[in-house]
Amino acid sequence: MPNIPLNSPWRFSAAAAQETLQRKGMSLNQVCAKVLDDGFSDISAVKKALQGKSHPSLPLAFSIACAMDVPMETLMERVRLPELSAGKRPS
């Protein structure tokens, strides 16, 4: 996936991403679990969603990916949990 342009609505500061996580009381794993739980089981589904309309759980995940300066693929792989790969919801 190409880098997200600086003027893109997907790009937020690291501080903003952290603040959003704290406000929602969510961890990075929970955010990505939410993305996966919403039906984005792999990066191609995320890319397809980005080509269409935005999705509620994607902006936060992308803001974190941008803040960490890593591609979305890396973010999803880094936090993918065994339970998620097995298709089970985290407890």
N, C-alpha and C positions, 0 to 999 in steps of 0.2 A: 504494500500500500504506500502511495507517495506520502511525503511529509505533508502535514496539514498546514495550509497557509496561515501566516500570522494573523490575518484579518478574518479568519474563519470563525464562525460561532462555536466551533468545537474546541478552540484553543483557549485555555484559561491559565492563570498563573498557578504555580505550585501551592501558594498560600490559599488561593481560592478553592483549589481542589481539596486541600486539607480541611479548610473551614467547612466545606460542604459535607465532607465525610463526618466531621465532628457533629455538625448540626443534625445530620440524619442518624447519628449513632451507628454508623456502618463501618466495617473494615473493608479493605481492598478486596479481600476474598469474597465478602458478601456482595459487593458491587458486581463483581464478575459472575458470581453465582446467579445474581438477579438477571444479568444479561443472558446467561445460558438458560435460565429458567423461563425467560420470556420467549424462548424458541430459537435463540441464536446459538446453535450447538457448535458452530465452527465459524472460522473467520470469513468464509465465503458468504454465509448468511448475513454477517455483519456488513460486508461490502455491498450486498444487494440492498440491504435496508438503507444504507447511506445513499445509494443511487436513487432511491425513492424518497419517501417522506421520513422525517426523523422519528425516533422511537423514544419513549420516556426514559428508558434505562441507558440509552446510548450516550447522551451528552456527558453524564457524570463519568462513565468509563473512559470516554475519549479525553475528557479534561485531565483525568489522572494519567492516562498514557502520555499526553502531551507534557504534563508537568514533570513526569519522570523521563521525558525525552526518549521514549521507547515506542516502537511500532505497536499497533494494537495486537498484532499476532504474538509478539513477545509478551505483552501484558497478559493475554489470555493463557498462553502456555505457562507462564511463570506462576500463575495462581491457580491453575486448574487442579482441582482436588480429585482424588481417586473416586470419591462418592459421586462427583459430577460426571466423571467419565463412565461410570456404571449406570448413569441415568437416574440416580437417586437424588432426592432433594437433601441438602445438608440440614442437620437437626439444629 
